[in-house]
Amino acid sequence: MKVRRLTMYTTGPNGQKVKTPTAKFYAIFQDWQEALRRLPLFEDRRASEGLARIVDRLNSLRCSNETLPPDLARAVDEMPAGILAHLAKWDIVKSEKAANVKPLVGHIEDWRQALLAKGGTPAYAKLAAYRVKRIIDGCGFGTVGDVSASKVQRFTTDLRQDRQNEQGGIQRGIGAASFNYYLRDAKSFFRWMVRDGRAFENPLAHLQGVNASMDKRHERRALSPDELRWLLDTTAGGPDRYGMTGPDRAMLYRLAVESGLRAGELRSLTAGSFTLTGDSPCVAIAAAYAKNRRTDSLPLKLETAAMLAKHIAGKMPTATAFAMPQRDRIIDMMKADLADARTKWLDAHQNAQERLEAAGDTFLSYRDDAGRVADFHALRHTFISNLAAGGVHPKTAQRLARHSTITLTMDRYTHLRREDLAGALTVLPDLSQPARQIAVATGTDGNHNVAISLSPSLSPAGAFPRSLVESCGANIANVASEGMPANTGENPCLSTIRAAGIEPARPYGQRILSP
């Protein structure tokens, strides 16, 4: 491979040809297909010679069809787009690996299509693509070679800062959880680029998220049973909102709080999703709309199943079960229904003093004193919290919630009410009893009529009479003082134990065999 300037011929003023050297150096070589190539490099000789050595290695590896080593892969990522375009055109670098030639925006659309092909919902694919595009546009990245992890870190951190809007108010930055979502989607995008052969490494692989629990911007709460009853009753008789009648919204809220279904899953339901006959009614969730990407069948209460049967009566199996509004509108819808229910609850207090006290309560309020909100997803929190309050086993609650870990079920979605905490104290011992009564209860007051409790598997009667225990103990004491008679064949108290209906264990070598 030779590196030199080429000679260009131009026509002079008098019509003569004039030799003019090119400003750039060229690499002149024979590629792996034995075709003569002239590759324009740089104006600097040293930089041109360095790049020519890289091109020579690429040409050799392409001839043997070997995988690029990491150092050469990084060199390709940093290569100018014009030079890489020539190498891709000559098939020295495979076209699908020449990602630097194609703008990142074009790769984002391909990634969005890949998410849909894997079964992702259109809403998730659109949101993930929006986040990645916002990062790329904000950092000014054009191609893969432009990507810098430090720039991404600075840009996403800057998104968390509060700003002053055009109206002079304060616009809060994104929370820690949203920061992690941005970083997650960006890293996922570049991982896909590597797997698809469009990049040689993930430039964001080492970036880490932040602790989302330290900056919760939208903490939810669980509604109490009384709040749910007021909400359902008021909504059922309320006006139409966002294309849904009052009874339809009440049915939607009830199904959400008794099944734990998410808004997107509820929106995907059709009349054919329900099995409402028999003793085990259920609702089926298609894998494409479930967050865990698995088809699930969830049980329904018999009373709710009967109400759902009336709700979907006359609908075709493919008809939508609930004509729900868009994501941002469903929050406004529930806010309005909560406000109506709270107004009705306040009006139920006839006494002025009681009404004044009730007005200071956060009952049925969208946001409580602790800043927690009761939006539509709070119905799912309420469902899981009610399972915990009802004594449902945590693994059963996790299965009904369709969570990947028990920690998510118990820590994030389970909310303990004040009465739950107070009720837990009833299991503590009563320390107000006199000491004498405690002694009698434990059998330590010398009363020989108190039986010693045994497991039913150990004693047919469930207990040893104290007289039997003391009789056995006396026999053992006599043996200890007088010595064991020779060749008696049996321990002195075994006959006493057998009389109580218990067969003692039999020794066998170094082991004890149960009867």
N, C-alpha and C positions, 0 to 999 in steps of 0.2 A: 504494500500500500504506500503510495507516494502522497506527500502533502506539499502543494505548491500553488502559486497563483497561475491562473490561466491567462492567455494572451487574447485580448479582444482586438479585432480590426475595425477601425472606423475610417470614414472618408474625410480627408482634410479639405481645407478651403480651395486648394487647386485641383481637387479630384483625385489626389493620391491616397492610397491606403496607409493608415497610421496604426502602428502597434501600440496598444494600451493595455497594461496589466490590470487584472481585476482587483477590486478593493479587498475582496475576501479570498482566503485560502480555500483550496478544494482538496478533498480526499479522492484520489483516483485509484480505483481497485477493481478487481473482478469478483463479483458476488458468488454466492454458493450455487447459482444456476449458470455460472461461467459467462455472465453478461458484464460488459464493461460499464462501470458507473462513475459518475462525477458528482460528488456530494458537496455542496457549498457549506463552509464551516464559519469561521470568524475572521475578523481582520487581524487579530493577534496570532502570530505564528505558534507561540507556546500553547495557547488555549486550543488552537486548531489541532496541533499534534496530540494533545491529551485526549481530545474527543475522537480523533482518528483511531487511537489505540482502542478506545471503547467500541467503536464501530467494527474494528477488526475482530475483536473478541465475539461480538454479537454475530458476525458473519460466520465465524468458525463454529460457534455453538448451533447456529441454525443449520449448518451443513450436516452436523452430527445429530441434530434434533434433540439436544440436551436441554435440561431445565436451567434457567438462569440462576446463578448464585446470588445470595442476598446483596452483595456489594454492587453487582451489575444491575440488579433489579432497581436499586435505589438510583443508580446513574440514569437509567431509562426514565424513571419518574421525574428526574430533574432536567431532562433533556429539553431543549427548545422545541416548541410545537412544530415549527417548519421543518426542522431536521428529522424529527420523528415521523412526520407525514411522509417524507421521502422513503424512510426505512420501511414504513408500513406498506407503501406502494410497491416497493421492491420485494416485499414478503421476507425481509430480514428480521423484522419484528412483526409478529402476527397481528393482523388488523384488529382482532378482538382484544389484544393486549395493549394496543396503542391508544389507551383511554385518554391520554393527554390531548389527542387531536380533537376529540369530541368534547364539547362543553359539558360541565357537570349538570347543568339544567336538563340536558337530554338524558343523562343517566338517571336522574331522579324520576322521570316519567317511566322509564323502563323498570325501575325498582317498584314503583307504585303498581304497575301491571303484574310484577312478580308477586307482590303481596296479595293481590286479588286472586292470582292463580293458585296460591297456597291455601286459599279458603278464608282470607281476611275479609272483613266486612268493608264495603265501600267507604263508610264513614271513617273507619280507622285508617285505611290506606290514604285517604285524602288528608287527614289530620297529620299523619306521620310525614307525608311528602311536604306538607306546608311547613312543618317545623324544620326539616332539613333545608328546604329552599330558603327559609328566613335566615338560617345560619350562613349559608353559602353567599347569599346576596349581601348580608350584613358585613361579612368578612371580606367581600370582594374577590372571592375565589372564581377563577375562570375554568381551570382544568385541574386534574388530579395533582399535577406538579406544584400547583399554587397552595395547596392545603397545608396549613400550619396548625398544629395542636394548640400552641400558645395563643394564637389569634382566636381560635374557637373558645378556649377557656375564658379569655378576656371578654369576648362578645356575650357569651351566655351569662357570665357573672354580671355584666352591665345590664342585662335584661332584668335582674333582680332589684335594681335600684329604682326608687320612687322618683317620678318626674312631675313637673308642673305642666298641666295641659293648657290648651289655648284659652280656656275660660278662666284660668287663674287657679283652678283647683289642683289637688294632688292626685296624680294617677299612680297607683301602687304598681310596683314591679311584680314579676312573677314570683310565686312561692318556691320553696325548696323542692316540693314534689314536682312542680312543672319544670324546674331546672333539670331535675333528673330525667324527666320524660324527653326533653330536648336532647340531652346528652345520649340517652338510650337510643333514640331514633337515629341520631347522626352516626353513632358507632355501628348500629345495625346496617345502615346504608353502606358504609365502607366495608363492613364484613361481606356484604353481598357482592360488592365490587371485586373483592379478592376472590371469592368463590366462583364468580362468573368469569374470571380471567380478565377483568378490566383494570385491575390494579394489582401491584405486586405485594403490597402490605397495607395494613390498616393504620393510617397515621394518627388515629385517635384511640388506639387500643389501650394506652396507659392512663387515659383520663378517668377520673373517678367522680361519682356523685357526692352529694352532701347528705347529712342526716336530716331527713324530711320531718322527723318527729320534733325537731327543735324550731320549726317554722311552719306551723299548720295555719293555712289561710282559710280553710273551709272545713272546720270540724263539725261533724253532724251529731245529732242527739237522737235518742229513741223517744217516740211518743208514748205516753201512758195509755192504758186501756180506756180511761175516761175521755182522753183527748181524741182517741180513735173513734169512739162512739159518737161524740159530738160532731166530728168531721164528717163521718159517713152519713149521719142523719141529716145534717144541714145541707150537705152537697146533694143528696138525693132529691131534695126539694128545691134546689137552687136553679138559677137561670142557665141558659146555654153559654158556654165559654170555649173559644178557640175551636169551634166546630164539633164540640161534644156536649151532649145534653147532661143535665145534672145526674140522672140515674146511671148513665154510662160512666161518668167520672167516678161516682161512688162505687160502682162495680169494679172499675180499674184499680182504685185505691185498695179495695178489700182484697182483690186477687194479689196485688203486690205485697201487702202486709201479711198475707197468709201463705205465700209461696216463696217470697224472697226474690222474685224475678226482677231483673234489671229493666230499665226503660227500653233499651234496644231489643231485649228479648220479648218484652210485652208487645212492642210494635210489630214484631215479626209473626205473632200468633195469627192463625186463621181459625175458622170454625172447625176445620178438620184436625186441629192440634189437640182438641179436647176429647177425652173418653169419659162421658158423664153417666153412663149406665152401670149398673151393678153395685157391689159393695166397696169397690176400690176405684173411685174416679181419679183421673190423673190428667196432666197436661204434658205434652211432649215438646221439647225444645230442639230445634234443628242445630246440628253442629256448626253450620255456617254463622249462626247468630249467637251461639253460646260463647262466653268469654274463654272457657277452657277448651273450646273447639271439639267438644264431645256431645253426641246426642244424649239427652237426658230425659227421663220421665219422672215427674214430680207428683206426689200424692196431693189430693185436694180434700178438704173437709166436705162432708155430705151436704151440709146446709149451703155452702158456697157452690157446690156442684149443681144443686137444684136451682140456684139463682142464675148461674151461668147458662144452664139449659134454656131458661126463658130469654136470656140476653141474646143468644145466638140462634134462637128459633127462627126458621125460615131463611137462614143464610146458606149459601152454597158452601161446600167444604173448603173451597179456595178463597172465600171472601175474608177480608180482614176482620178480626174479632173486635179491634178497637181502633177507631180513627183518631189516633193520637197526634197532637201538634209536634212541631220540631223541638229539638232539645232545649233551646233557650226559652221557647214559649211554654213548655211544660212546667218550668219553674215558676213563671208568672201565673200560670193557671192554678197551681197548688197554693201559691201565696194568696191569691184572691179567695180561694175556698177556705183557707185557714182564717183569713180575716173575717169572712162571713160567719164562720163557726164561732170565733171568739166574740163577735158582736152579739150573736144570739145567746151565748153563754153569759155574757155580762148583763143582757136584758133580763135573764132569768132571775137575777138578784133584785128583788123588789125593795128590800131595805136599803136606804141610802148609805148607811155605814158599811154594810156588807158589800155593796157595789163599789164603794171607794177602796175597800181592802182588796177586792177582786181585781180592780184595775191595776193595782201594783204587782199583781202576780203575772208570770210569763206563760200561764196556761194558754195553749193554742197559739202562742206567738211564734212567728217565723224564726226569731232569734231570741235565745234566752239570756239570762244574766251573765252566763259564762261565755257568751259569744257563739255558742253552738247553734247551728241552723237546723230547721226541719224542712228540707227540700224533698223532692220526690225520692231520691236515693236514700233518704232517712227512713223510708218505709222498709227498706231491706235491712237496715240497722235494727229497726224495731222488731222485725220478724226474728232475727237471730237473738236479740236480747230477750224476747218473750220465750224462746226455746230454753235459754239458760235459766230464766226465772222459773220456768215450769219444771226444772229438774231433769231436762233431757241430757243424756250422756254427751260429753263434748264431741266424741267421734261421730255420733248421730247428727249433731248440729253441723259439724263440718261437712258431712255428706249431703245434708239438705241444702246447705249454703253453696255447695260445689266449690269449696276452696281447696287450694293445693296444699296448704299447711294448716295445722290446728292453731298455730300462733295467730294467723290472720283472723281466724274465726273468733278466738277468745280475746285478743288484744284490741283489734281495731273495730270489730263489729258488735262486740258485746258491751252493753252499757248497763250498769247496775243502778237501780232506782234506790231512793233513800229508804223506802219501806223494805226493800230486799236486804239492805245492810242491817236494818233494825231487827228484822225477822231472824237473821242469822245468829243473833245474840241469845235466842231462846235455847240453844243447845248447850250453853254454858251452865255449869253446876250452880245450884241455889246455895249461896254462902250464908243466907240468913237463917238456916236451920240451926238449932242448938246442937252442941257436940254430941249429946246423948243420942239424939235421933240418928245422927250420922253413924254412930257406932253400931246401933241396931241394924241399920240398913246394910252395913258391910259385914255383919256377922262377927264382930270382934268384941261383943259385950259379954261374952261368957254364956250365952243362951245356947244350950245343947240341942234345942229343937230346930235350929236353923240348918237347912240343908246346904250342902256344897254343890253348886251348879256344875253340871257336866254337859258336854256335847251329847246329843241323842245318839251319835254314832259310837260313843264310848259306853254309855249306860242305857239300858232299855228304859229305865224309869226317868232318865234325864238328870239324876242327882244321886249323890251318895249321902245316906243319913250320917250325921256326925257321929252317932254312936258306933256305926260300923268302922269309921276311920279310927276312932279312939280305941276300939277293941283290937284292931289290927296293930295299932301302935303299941298297945300293951303287950301283945304277944311278941313283937320284935324286941321290946325292952327286956322281957323275961329271957329270951334267947341270948341277948347280949350279956346278962348277968350270970346265967347258969351254964351257958355253953350250948352248942347245937348237939342234940342227941345223935349218936352214931347211926348211920343207915336208916334214918327216918324216911328218906325218899322225897320229902316235900317241905318247902318253907312253911313255918307254922301259920302264917296268915293267908296262904293261898286258898285253903278251904273256906276261910271267911270271905275272901274276895269272890270265889266261885258261887258262894251262896247268894251274893248280890246280883248274879247273872252276868258276870264278866269273865271272859277267858283270858288268862295272862299270856304274855308273849313267851315263845319257846326259843331257847338259845340253839344255834346251830353253828358250831365252830366259833368264828369271831363275829358272826352276824346274828341278828335278832329277827326271828320270823314271827309275823303277826298271825293270829289264829285263822 
